[in-house]
Amino acid sequence: MNIRHKANRIRLFNFSTPQMRAFHFSWFAFHICFFGWFGIAPLMAVVRDDLGLTKTQVGNTIIASVAITVLVRLIIGVLCDRIGPRLAYSWLLVLGSLPVMSIGFANNFETFLLARLAIGAIGASFVITQYHTSIMFAPNVVGTANATSAGWGNLGGGTTQILMPLIFSGLLMLGVSETLGWRLAMVVPGIVMFFTGIGYYLFTQDAPDGNFKELRATEQLEASNEDGRNTPRNTFAIACRDIRVWALFVVYAACFGVELTINNIAAIYYFDYFDLSLATAGLIAGLFGLMNIFARTMGGVFSDLFARNNGLKGRVRWLFIALLCEGVALMFFSQMHVLALAIGIMLVFSLFVQMAEGATFGVVPFINKRALGAVAGIVGAGGNAGAVAAGFLFRSESLTYQQGLFYLGIAVVIASLCALVVRFSPAVEAEEAEAYREAAMGQDGASLSLR
């Protein structure tokens, strides 16, 4: 996919260019999707009592919330290649808002499980966010752009831990019962998602020069079925045959999959283990997600910096370092029995989790540009596959949360070795090094029009 006029600078306060509008709308949309996706998590202690759920049933709903996303992420990446990120995001937001608002109709384990399964589809929003920024920004800043947009989106995992208990408490102050309160609280993220989808359609475009449909009509972008080379089935097959894609699948399972797991269990973990109130447990759990305001960006910034001196090899080395440190920090966190120490180690652990995520998608745009959507979809699905696998550790009645976290840390350390499988040919290394230099040199030239 040959995209021209990518931005080689990130100007946060510039909303006049299509590149920066895509940047801001994509992170905000992902943030709101996270809000809807995990809106119920900080209220699970109330839902558990209302519906009479066992630990195993709570664990099953956690697995359901991330399981369907594996499939939808695989589909959405290919869909982005075909119809473009603008339409894909708009439809996902509008349709995804429906199950978020409808979860309040659940009145037993089975209906609640189905609702969480349906809501999980909106987790595919991450793939569109990374796809959109990947085709909008040049090699010298794409790692930073991808990491920042995803990180500020993941920040929704922190804000929902803080805001949803407050919304719930506000409803209780108005005289609403707990049984009705958690149901009404979920209407809020659903409404915001719906209107964000409308805004995405109205104010963004697929690429710097226009939408895919118009670019293909004017032959500025290759047709999706040209010579049969770029059909969705073919690009997906190309991605599937590349072992590096599956290595990154495992890597992303070990970082984003872990983050999703912590988002699901953190509030109830602090509520049960440290005997805190629901609001306090939610506030502390929210700190984990709030690290996204800068941590994932740091992962992308370091990826770009490592690439400056060591090219694509540098990006891969940084990814390995970040993931290894994440696994070690997680094992330490699992052994904390003092609240203050648990919070401190959790923040260190969170830092490396999110830097590893940023580092992963500092590598993804360079794996295969012809099949960018398929690669992003498969790697993104890895995050949810990891969350599904981790979910089984926390549904077992025989394992404590502390034991589950420790075993998960060991798995992350082992998964970090997969980063070393990602290699590039000398020709690709040389090509991307030249592209990086040209983009960096153009910051004071071609990019002036992007101010």
C-alpha positions in Angstrom: 0.0 0.0 0.0 1.7 3.2 -1.2 0.5 6.1 1.0 1.9 9.5 0.1 2.2 12.7 2.1 2.6 11.1 5.6 3.3 13.6 8.4 6.8 13.5 9.8 6.0 15.6 12.8 3.3 15.3 15.5 1.8 18.7 16.3 -0.6 18.0 19.2 -2.4 21.3 19.0 -2.9 21.3 15.2 -6.4 20.0 14.2 -6.3 21.4 10.7 -4.5 18.6 8.9 -6.1 15.2 8.2 -3.1 13.5 9.8 -3.6 15.2 13.2 -7.4 14.9 13.0 -7.0 11.1 12.5 -4.5 11.0 15.4 -6.8 12.8 17.8 -10.1 11.1 16.8 -8.5 7.6 16.8 -7.1 7.9 20.3 -10.3 9.4 21.6 -12.5 6.8 19.9 -10.3 4.0 21.4 -10.5 5.7 24.8 -14.3 5.7 24.7 -14.4 2.1 23.5 -12.2 1.2 26.4 -14.7 3.0 28.7 -17.6 1.0 27.3 -15.6 -2.3 27.1 -14.5 -2.3 30.8 -17.1 0.0 32.2 -18.6 -2.9 34.2 -15.3 -4.1 35.6 -15.1 -1.7 38.6 -18.7 -2.5 39.5 -18.3 -6.2 39.5 -18.4 -6.5 43.3 -22.0 -5.1 43.1 -22.9 -7.1 40.0 -21.5 -10.3 41.7 -23.8 -9.8 44.7 -26.8 -8.8 42.6 -26.7 -11.7 40.2 -25.2 -14.2 42.8 -22.1 -15.0 40.7 -19.4 -17.4 41.9 -15.7 -16.8 41.4 -15.7 -19.3 38.5 -18.7 -17.4 36.8 -17.0 -14.1 37.3 -13.9 -15.6 35.7 -16.0 -16.8 32.8 -17.4 -13.3 32.2 -13.9 -11.9 32.2 -12.8 -14.5 29.5 -16.0 -13.7 27.5 -15.2 -10.0 27.5 -12.0 -10.5 25.7 -12.5 -13.8 23.8 -14.7 -12.5 21.0 -12.3 -9.7 20.4 -9.7 -12.2 19.0 -12.0 -13.0 16.1 -13.2 -9.4 15.5 -9.7 -8.0 15.5 -8.7 -10.5 12.8 -11.6 -9.4 10.7 -11.3 -5.7 11.3 -7.7 -5.5 10.1 -8.7 -6.9 6.7 -11.7 -4.7 6.7 -9.6 -1.7 7.1 -7.5 -2.7 4.0 -10.8 -3.0 2.1 -13.1 -0.1 3.2 -10.7 2.1 5.1 -10.4 3.0 8.8 -12.9 5.8 8.7 -15.9 3.6 7.8 -14.7 0.7 9.9 -14.4 2.9 13.1 -17.7 4.7 12.5 -19.7 1.4 12.2 -17.9 -0.2 15.1 -18.6 2.7 17.5 -22.3 3.0 16.5 -23.1 -0.7 16.6 -20.9 -1.3 19.6 -22.8 1.2 21.7 -25.9 -1.0 21.6 -24.7 -4.0 23.7 -23.0 -1.5 26.1 -26.3 0.1 26.9 -28.2 -3.2 26.8 -26.1 -5.0 29.5 -28.5 -3.5 32.1 -31.2 -6.0 30.9 -29.1 -8.9 32.2 -30.8 -10.7 35.1 -28.8 -13.9 35.5 -25.3 -15.3 34.8 -26.2 -16.5 31.2 -27.6 -13.1 30.0 -24.8 -11.2 31.7 -22.2 -13.5 30.0 -23.7 -13.0 26.6 -23.8 -9.2 27.1 -20.1 -9.2 28.0 -19.3 -11.4 25.0 -21.1 -8.9 22.7 -19.4 -5.9 24.3 -16.0 -7.5 23.7 -16.3 -6.8 20.0 -15.5 -3.2 20.5 -12.0 -4.1 21.6 -11.2 -4.4 17.9 -11.1 -0.6 17.9 -7.4 -0.8 18.8 -6.6 -2.3 15.4 -8.3 0.6 13.6 -6.4 3.1 15.8 -3.0 1.6 15.0 -3.9 1.2 11.3 -5.0 4.8 10.9 -2.0 6.3 12.5 0.4 3.9 10.7 -0.8 5.2 7.3 -0.8 8.9 8.4 2.7 9.2 9.9 6.2 8.8 8.4 8.8 6.2 9.7 10.7 8.7 11.9 7.6 9.3 14.1 5.3 6.4 13.4 6.4 4.5 16.6 5.6 7.6 18.7 2.3 8.2 16.9 1.1 4.6 17.3 2.2 4.4 20.9 0.7 7.7 21.9 -2.7 7.1 20.2 -3.0 3.6 21.6 -1.7 4.7 25.0 -4.2 7.6 25.4 -6.8 5.1 24.2 -5.8 2.6 26.8 -6.1 5.4 29.3 -9.8 4.6 29.1 -9.0 1.6 31.2 -7.9 3.9 34.0 -10.6 6.5 33.7 -13.3 3.9 33.7 -12.0 2.4 37.0 -12.3 5.9 38.5 -15.4 7.3 36.8 -17.8 4.4 36.8 -17.8 4.0 40.7 -18.4 7.8 40.9 -21.3 7.6 38.4 -22.7 4.7 40.3 -22.4 6.6 43.6 -24.1 9.6 42.1 -27.0 7.5 41.1 -27.3 6.1 44.6 -27.3 9.6 46.0 -30.4 10.3 43.8 -32.2 7.4 45.5 -31.6 4.7 42.9 -31.0 1.2 44.3 -27.8 -0.7 43.7 -29.6 -3.2 41.6 -30.8 -0.5 39.2 -27.7 1.8 39.6 -25.1 -0.4 37.9 -27.5 -0.9 35.0 -28.1 2.8 34.5 -24.4 3.6 34.9 -23.6 1.6 31.7 -25.9 3.8 29.6 -23.4 6.7 29.9 -20.5 5.1 28.0 -22.9 3.7 25.4 -24.3 7.1 24.5 -20.8 8.7 24.3 -19.7 5.8 22.0 -22.6 6.4 19.6 -21.9 10.1 19.1 -18.2 9.5 18.8 -19.0 7.2 15.9 -20.9 10.0 14.2 -18.1 12.4 14.7 -15.5 10.0 13.3 -17.4 9.7 10.1 -17.9 13.4 9.7 -14.4 14.7 10.6 -11.8 12.2 9.5 -10.6 10.6 6.3 -8.8 7.4 5.5 -5.4 8.7 4.2 -3.6 12.0 3.9 -4.9 12.5 0.4 -8.5 11.4 0.8 -10.6 8.3 1.4 -9.7 4.9 0.0 -12.7 4.8 -2.3 -11.9 8.0 -4.0 -8.1 7.3 -4.2 -8.8 4.0 -5.8 -11.2 5.5 -8.3 -8.5 8.1 -9.3 -5.8 5.3 -9.3 -3.8 7.1 -6.5 -4.1 3.9 -4.6 -4.0 0.4 -6.0 -7.4 -1.3 -6.3 -8.0 -3.9 -3.6 -8.5 -6.6 -6.3 -5.7 -5.6 -8.7 -4.3 -8.8 -10.3 -5.7 -10.7 -7.3 -2.7 -9.6 -5.2 -4.4 -7.3 -2.7 -7.7 -9.0 -2.0 -8.5 -9.4 1.7 -8.0 -13.2 1.5 -4.6 -12.8 -0.1 -3.3 -10.2 2.3 -4.4 -12.2 5.2 -2.7 -15.3 3.8 0.5 -13.3 3.4 0.4 -12.2 7.0 -0.4 -15.7 8.2 2.6 -17.2 6.5 5.1 -14.8 8.2 6.5 -16.3 11.4 7.4 -12.8 12.6 3.7 -12.0 12.7 3.0 -14.9 15.1 6.1 -14.0 17.2 4.6 -10.6 17.7 1.2 -12.2 18.3 2.7 -13.9 21.4 4.6 -10.8 22.4 1.4 -8.7 22.3 -0.4 -11.4 24.2 2.2 -11.0 27.0 1.8 -7.2 27.3 -1.7 -6.1 26.1 -3.2 -9.4 27.2 -1.8 -8.8 30.7 -3.1 -5.2 30.7 -6.6 -6.4 29.8 -6.5 -9.0 32.6 -5.4 -6.5 35.2 -8.1 -4.1 34.1 -10.7 -6.8 34.7 -9.4 -8.0 38.1 -7.6 -5.0 39.7 -10.6 -3.4 41.4 -12.1 -6.7 42.8 -8.5 -7.8 43.7 -7.9 -4.7 45.9 -11.5 -4.8 47.2 -11.2 -8.4 48.4 -7.5 -8.8 49.3 -6.9 -5.4 51.0 -10.4 -5.0 52.3 -11.0 -1.6 50.7 -14.2 0.2 49.7 -15.4 -0.1 46.1 -14.5 3.6 45.4 -11.0 3.3 46.9 -10.3 0.0 45.1 -11.4 1.5 41.8 -9.2 4.6 42.4 -6.1 2.4 43.0 -6.9 0.1 40.1 -7.4 3.2 37.9 -3.7 4.2 38.6 -2.7 1.2 36.5 -4.5 2.4 33.4 -3.7 6.1 34.0 0.0 5.3 33.4 -1.0 5.2 29.7 -1.0 8.9 29.6 2.7 8.7 29.1 4.0 5.2 29.5 3.0 3.7 26.1 4.2 6.9 24.4 7.6 6.3 26.0 7.6 2.8 24.5 7.1 4.3 21.0 9.6 7.2 21.6 12.3 4.7 22.6 11.5 2.5 19.7 12.0 5.5 17.3 15.2 6.4 19.2 16.6 2.9 19.0 15.8 2.9 15.3 17.8 6.1 14.8 21.1 4.4 15.6 20.4 0.7 15.1 17.5 0.6 12.5 14.9 -2.1 12.8 17.2 -4.3 14.9 17.1 -1.5 17.5 13.4 -1.5 17.6 13.3 -5.3 18.2 16.0 -5.1 21.0 14.0 -2.5 22.8 10.9 -4.6 22.6 12.7 -7.5 24.2 14.1 -5.4 27.0 10.7 -3.8 27.8 8.9 -7.2 27.9 11.5 -8.9 30.0 11.3 -6.1 32.6 7.5 -6.4 32.6 7.6 -10.0 33.5 10.0 -9.5 36.4 8.0 -6.6 37.8 4.8 -8.6 37.6 6.3 -11.4 39.7 7.4 -8.9 42.3 3.9 -7.3 42.3 2.3 -10.7 43.0 4.3 -11.1 46.2 3.3 -7.7 47.7 1.2 -8.0 50.9 1.5 -4.3 52.1 -0.9 -1.9 50.3 1.7 0.9 49.8 4.3 -1.5 48.3 1.7 -3.2 46.1 0.7 0.2 44.6 4.3 1.2 44.1 5.3 -2.0 42.3 2.1 -2.0 40.4 3.0 1.4 38.9 6.5 0.1 37.9 4.9 -3.0 36.4 2.4 -0.8 34.6 5.1 1.3 33.1 6.8 -1.7 31.5 3.6 -3.3 30.3 2.6 -0.2 28.4 6.1 0.5 27.1 6.2 -3.0 25.7 2.9 -2.4 23.9 4.2 0.8 22.4 7.4 -1.0 21.4 5.4 -3.8 19.7 3.6 -1.4 17.4 6.8 0.4 16.7 7.7 -2.8 14.9 4.4 -3.8 13.3 4.3 -1.1 10.5 7.5 -2.5 9.0 6.6 -6.2 8.8 4.6 -6.1 5.6 3.3 -2.9 4.1 1.1 -4.7 1.6 -0.7 -6.5 4.3 -0.6 -3.8 7.0 -4.2 -4.3 8.1 -3.9 -8.1 8.3 -0.6 -7.9 10.3 -2.1 -5.3 12.7 -5.2 -7.4 13.1 -3.4 -10.7 13.9 -0.9 -9.0 16.3 -3.8 -7.1 17.9 -5.7 -10.3 18.3 -2.8 -11.7 20.2 -3.4 -9.3 23.0 -6.9 -10.7 23.5 -5.8 -14.2 23.1 -3.3 -13.6 25.9 -6.1 -12.2 28.0 -8.3 -15.2 27.4 -5.4 -17.6 28.4 -4.7 -15.5 31.5 -8.3 -15.5 32.4 -8.2 -19.2 33.1 -5.7 -18.5 35.9 -8.2 -16.3 37.7 -11.3 -18.5 37.3 -10.0 -21.4 39.2 -11.1 -21.9 42.8 -7.8 -23.7 43.6 -5.6 -20.7 42.7 -5.4 -17.4 44.5 -5.1 -14.2 42.6 -1.5 -13.8 43.9 -0.5 -17.2 42.6 -2.2 -16.5 39.2 -0.2 -13.2 38.9 3.1 -14.9 39.7 2.5 -17.6 37.1 1.5 -15.0 34.6 4.8 -13.1 35.3 6.8 -16.3 34.5 4.9 -16.7 31.2 5.7 -13.1 30.3 9.5 -13.6 30.8 9.3 -16.7 28.6 7.3 -14.8 25.9 9.9 -12.1 25.8 12.2 -14.5 23.9 9.8 -14.4 21.0 10.8 -10.9 20.3 14.2 -12.1 19.2 12.5 -14.2 16.4 11.6 -10.9 14.6 14.3 -10.2 12.0 14.5 -8.3 8.8 16.5 -8.8 5.6 19.5 -6.6 4.9 17.6 -5.0 2.0 14.6 -4.1 4.2 16.9 -2.8 6.9 18.7 -0.6 4.4 15.4 0.6 2.8 13.9 1.6 6.1 17.1 3.2 7.3 17.0 5.5 4.2 13.3 6.2 4.7 14.0 7.2 8.3 16.7 9.5 7.3 14.6 11.2 4.6 11.7 11.6 6.9 14.0 13.1 9.6 15.6 15.5 7.1 12.2 16.5 5.8 11.1 17.8 9.2 12.4 21.3 8.4 11.3 21.0 4.7 8.4 19.1 3.4 6.6 18.9 6.8 6.3 22.7 7.0 3.0 22.4 5.2 1.7 20.3 8.1 2.0 23.1 10.7 
